[in-house]
Amino acid sequence: MARNANTLSHRLRNLDAYAKTLDDFSIKTISGATVTLISAAIILTLLLSEFMDYCSVDLRPELTVDKTRGEKMTINLNITFPHAPCFLLNLDVMDATGEQQVSVDHDIYKVRLDTLGNPIDEMRETHRAATQADGQGTAANTPAVPYCGSCYGGTSPSGGKCCNTCDDVRRAYSALGWAFANPDDFEQCVREHWKENLAKQNKEGCTIHGFIEVNKVSGNFHIMAGQSALHNNIHIHAIYSYMPEDYDFTHTINHLSFGTKYPNMVNPLDGAGKDSPTTTTYG
Ligand SMILES: *[C@@H]1O[C@H](CO)[C@@H](O)[C@H](O)[C@H]1NC(C)=O
């Protein structure tokens, strides 16, 4: 029995892959420590680089034919004009199918900037204007309800018969391609001091951001001064006397991308800018 147990433990011991060496062989040396440190450093570097490689996005460009029909592509944009006021700027989209979107305001937002480039809080502005008006006792500014302003031959943008604000009249006119040349001709505009308010904004800047949806054909979009309209199929921009005479189209493209965004996307125009000398429209 005892003999049997001995041979079993002997066989088991033979399986030990890490045989203990004599104490004499386990001496710690400087060179040994150096090798340990170096290999530890190498192991750590390899581990980290593998991990970082695992985490990084691998881009594989591929060219395929887009077989979808009638689908739209989005263009995301964020462009700052430090010297052109928001009311002056209009975004239009035109493409090879003949589709034109003029003065796009769906999903496109304009942020007014003060002369230092800080966004203007419109809510606070309106509030301040209202309190100022109250202080001066000009309650006559607000018409007695019910009020239904004339659209002067245009159709109301809200679908009804009334154009209650100057902007309603302006939109009714531009929908028909009519010139909205002199705001003082319209009682809504006179009451709102529209022209004076715009004159105050002449020194402001504007950031336009949002997205537009376009057909997947060649085309262009542009941001131009003045009201755009379609006249006998010709795209025109009308600049009226209430708009500034000199404008400066210096701009910075904060962001411009096509299609859905994905990580590591490179948009070559992001951060690009162009200085444009002051242009005089007339005079
Ligand atoms: C547009 O870009 C400006 C400047 O980079 C930034 O401050 C602003 O937040 C952006 N607007 C949007 C909606 O992303």
The ligand as an SDF file (V2000), in Angstrom:
LIG
                    3D

 14 14  0  0  0  0  0  0  0  0999 V2000
  -22.7360   76.7830  -35.0070 C   0  0  0  0  0  0  0  0  0  0  0  0
  -21.3620   77.0500  -34.8880 O   0  0  0  0  0  0  0  0  0  0  0  0
  -21.0400   77.9420  -33.8300 C   0  0  0  0  0  0  0  0  0  0  0  0
  -19.5510   78.2220  -33.8860 C   0  0  0  0  0  0  0  0  0  0  0  0
  -18.8040   77.0530  -33.9360 O   0  0  0  0  0  0  0  0  0  0  0  0
  -21.4530   77.3190  -32.5000 C   0  0  0  0  0  0  0  0  0  0  0  0
  -21.1700   78.2130  -31.4570 O   0  0  0  0  0  0  0  0  0  0  0  0
  -22.9400   77.0040  -32.5470 C   0  0  0  0  0  0  0  0  0  0  0  0
  -23.3080   76.3440  -31.3660 O   0  0  0  0  0  0  0  0  0  0  0  0
  -23.2620   76.1330  -33.7400 C   0  0  0  0  0  0  0  0  0  0  0  0
  -24.6950   75.9680  -33.7970 N   0  0  0  0  0  0  0  0  0  0  0  0
  -25.2600   74.7620  -33.8010 C   0  0  0  0  0  0  0  0  0  0  0  0
  -26.7330   74.7230  -33.7840 C   0  0  0  0  0  0  0  0  0  0  0  0
  -24.6060   73.7290  -33.8200 O   0  0  0  0  0  0  0  0  0  0  0  0
  1  2  1  0
  1 10  1  0
  2  3  1  0
  3  4  1  0
  3  6  1  0
  4  5  1  0
  6  7  1  0
  6  8  1  0
  8  9  1  0
  8 10  1  0
 10 11  1  0
 11 12  1  0
 12 13  1  0
 12 14  2  0
M  END
$$$$
